[in-house]
C-alpha cells in the first residue's frame, strides 16, 4: 500500500529500502527488489533486520539480486541443515554456534566489509544485555548479518565489543526508522510479517510447493557450487547427526511422537513465538514508510526455505501491484 498522505518528493530524493524480518518468508524481499529494479527505481541506501539484513547485504554488494534469486529458487535447502553446528559446552547459550552458518553467509554475501559495498547498508541488531537497538554499518558484513539473524535460543548471541547481539527483528522488525537515520527522504519498506492468526506452519495443509526445473541458468552457478562444497566437506557430520537423532527418537520419544504428531519442534516453537511478538511492532514500524509493500507470504511456513521460489514470486507480485498504482 502507499500512504494516503505523502510529501512531494523529487526523483533526486535519497531513497532507502527497509527490509524486515520474517525467516523463510523474508525471501520475498528478493522479489520486491527485482520488481523495483525492473521499474528503474534507484535505491541509495538499505536498512535490514534479520532475513532482511541477509537479502539487503547480498543486494548492497553489487546492486544486483539475480544470484541470490537463483539460490532461493534452486538450492536444495535441506542440505543446509547439516551446517548447524551445536557446541556441547554452549548449548545453554543457543542450539547453533553459527560458525558454519557464517561460511554460508560468505557464499551469499561475500567476505566483504561495509566499505566494499556498492550501496550503503545498515544492519539492525539487538544488544541483548542492554535491550537496545544497535545498528552496524562498519566492519565485517557477515559478522553483522550473523548477529542480525541470531534468533535467541536457536543461535548463540554474537559477541561484539563489550556486549552480545541477537536478532534485529526483536527490536525493529521493519527498519524504517533506521533508514530515516541514514538520511533517506523516501523509504520503501517491505514487510512480510503477516497476521499471526493465519497459519504459521503447514502441518495441517496440503503441500503446494512444486520443485520446478531450472529456468534461470542451465548449469549450477559458482555460488551453488560453493554451497555444495560446504555440505560435502561436512558430510560425515551431517550423517552422524541424522543417525544419532533418529536413534534418540526411537529410544526415548517413540510413544510421544506417535501420540502428538503435530507438536511443533523447538525451532518452530521459538520462531512462532518471536514472530507473534514482532507482529504488532512490525505494523507500527512499517507505518512510517512512504511506500509499503506487504507480500502475502502467509501460506509459507517460517522454516520452509525450500519454497523460496514461491516467496520470491509473492514479493515480486506485491511490489509490481504497488508500483503500477503510483510509479516512483
N, C-alpha and C positions, 0 to 999 in steps of 0.2 A: 504494500500500500504506500501511498505518498501522502505526507502530512497535508492537511487542508490549508493550513496557514504556513506559507513559506517565504523566506526572504528572497528578494530578487537577486539572483546570482548570475554573474557573468561566466563565460566559458573559461576565464582565467582564474576563477576562484579555486584555491587549493582544495582538491577533493581527496577525501580519505575513505578507505574501505574498512569497515569494522566487522570482523568475522567472529561469531560467537562459538561457544562450546556446544557439545551435543554428541560426543562419542561417534559411533558409526554414522549417525545422521549428519554429522559435520562434513562428511564427504560431499554433501550437496553444495558446499561453498565452491567446489571446483566448477560445477555447472553455472553457478552465479557469475563467477569470474569469466568463464568462457563467453557468456552472453554479453557481459559488459565490454569485453574486448571486441567482440563482433560488432557492437554498436559504436565502436570508436571512442568510448569514454576513457579519458586519461586519468589514471589513478596516481596521485602524487605521494601518497603515504598509506601505510597499512597498520592497523592495530588488531591483534588476535589474542583470543583466550582459548586455552586448551586445544581442541581439534582445530579451531580457527587459527591458532598460532602455527600449527604444523602446516596447514594449507597456505596460510599467509606467507610463511617463510619460504616455502617452495616457489611461490609466485614472485616474491620480492627478489629472489636471487637474480633472475634474468628477465623478469617481466613477462613470462610465458607460463602456461599451465598444462600444455599438452602431454608432457612426460608424466606428470602426476595423474592426469586423467587416464592415461594408458595403464598405469599401475592399479588405479582404482577399479578399472573395468576388467582387467585380465589376470591380475596376480592371484595365485592360489593362497588366499589369506590364512587358510587353516595351517599352512606350513609355519606361519609366524608364531604360532602357539609355542613352538619349541624355543623361541628366542626369549621366553620368560626365564629369568634366572633367579629362582628363590635362593636366598642365602640363609642357611640353617641358623646362624648366630644373629640374624637380623629379622627373623620372622615377626618379632614383636614390634618392628618398625614399619613393616609392609611386606606383602607377599612377594613382590617383584623388586629385585635390587636395581634393575634398569640399565646395567652396563651393555647388555646385548641389544636392548631397545635403542640405545644411543647409536649403535652401529647401523641399525635400520634407518634411523633418522638421518644419518650421514648419507645413506643411499638416496633418500628422498630429497634432502635439502642440500647436501654437500657439506664438507668440513670447512665451513666459512665463518668469518667474523661479520658483525653487523656492518662494519665499514666496507665490506666487499659487496654488499647488496646493491642492486640497481635501484630499488625502491626503498625508501626509509621504512623501517619496521619497528614497532613497539610490541613486546611480548608481555602480556599480563600474567602475573603470578600472585600467590597469596603467601605472605610471611606468616607461617603457622604459629610462631611464638608470640608475635605482636597482634595478629589478627588484622593486618592492614594490607592494602594493595601495594605491590612492588612491580613497577614497570621496568623491564630490562631492555636496553637498547644499545648496550656495549658488550664487547667480548664475544664469546662463542655463541653462535645462534643455536647450535644443537643443545648446549647446556641449558639455554633459556627455554627452549621448547620442551626439553625433557622435564624441566620444573613445571611448566605450564600444563602439561598433560598428566601430572602426577596425582591421580585420584587418591585421596587419603585412605589408607587401609589396603590398597592394592599395590601402589608404588611406594617405595621408601621416599621420604622427603629429600630434596636436593640441597646440600649444604652450599651456601654462597656467602662468603664473608663470615659474619658472626651469627648468622641466622639460618633458618631452613625454610624451603619454599615448596609449595604444593600447587595443585590445580587452580589456574587463574579464574576458572568459571565459578568458583565458590564466592569470590569477591566481586567480580564483574563479568557475568556470563555473556553479555554483549557489549564490547568495549567502546561504546560511543564517546563517553567522557574522555577516555584516554586518547581517542582520535582527535577530539577537540583540543586537548592539551598539546598535541603535536603541531597545532597551527592550522587545522582544517577549517575552511569556511563552509564546506559542504561535506556531509557524512552520508555515505551509502552503507546501510547496515544489513547484514544477512543473519537472520535469527531462525535457527532450526529447532528451537525448544518449543515443542507443541504442548497443547493441553495434556497434562499427565493423566487425565481421566480417560484419554484414549489409550489403547493398549501400548504398554511399554515393551512388550516382547511378543513373539509369535508362537508361543507354546500351544495356543488353542485355535490357531487359524491354519489354513492350508498354506503350504509353501508355494509362493508365487514366483520366487526367483528362478530365472532360467539362465543357464550358462550359455551365452551367445558366442559364436565363433569370433575370432579377432576381426574387427572391421576397421581397425586403426593402422596397424602395422603388420606386414607379412611375417616378420620374424621377431624374436624376443629383443627388446631394447637392451642397451647396456645396463640400464637401471634394473631391469628384471633379472638379468644375468647376475648382477651383484647380489641381489636378494637370494637367488638360487645358491650362490656360493656360500653365503652366510648360513643358510639352513643345512647345506651339505656338510660344512665344517663342524656343525653341531648335531649331526645325525645320531651319533651314539647317545648323546644326552637326551635328545628327543625320544628315541626308542626306549631308553631306560625309564624316563619319566612316565611315559604312557603305560609301560608294563607294570611299573610299581603302583601307579594309580589304580589300574584295573584289579590288581591283587588286593589292595586295601578295600576297594568297593565290594568285592566278592566276600572278603573275610568279615568285615565289620558292618557293612551297610546294605547287605542284600535285601533284608526284610523291609528296612526303612525306605529304600528306593522303590521297592515294589508297592508299598502302601501309599507312598506320597510321590508319585511320578512327576507331578507338576511343581514340586517345591523348587523355587529358584536357587541357583548356586550362589556362592559367596560373592563372586564378581557381579553377578546380575543384581543381587540384593543391594550391594553398596552403590552400584551405578544408578539403580532406580531411586534410591533414597536421595542421592546427590541431585539427580535430575528433578525430582519433586521440589526440593528446596530451592533450586535455581529458577524454577518456572516464574514465580512472581517477580523476582529481581530482573529476569530477562525482559519481561514486558515493560518494566519501568525503564531499564537501560535503553532498550530499543526505541522507546517513545521519544527520545531526544534526537533521533536521526532525521535528516531531511528527506531521505528516501529509505523506506523499509521494505526489504524483500524477505518474505516468510515462506520458504519451500514447505510443502506438505510432505513431511517425512514420517508421519505418524504410523504408517504401516511397516516401517523398518525398525527392527529391534536394535537396542543400543549396542549390542555386541555383534550384529550381523554385518560385519565388514565385507563379507563376500557378496553383499548386494550393492557394492559400490556403484555399479553401472546405473542402477535404479535411482540411487541418491543423486548422482551427477545429473541425470535426466530431470529429476524433480527440481533441482536448483536452477537448471537452465530454463525450464518451463516457467517457473515462478518469476525469474528475472526478466525474461522476454515479455511476460504479461505486463509487468510494471513499466518497463522501458518503452513499450509501444504506446502506453497511455500518455506518458509525458517524457519524451526523449530529453536526455540531459545535454 
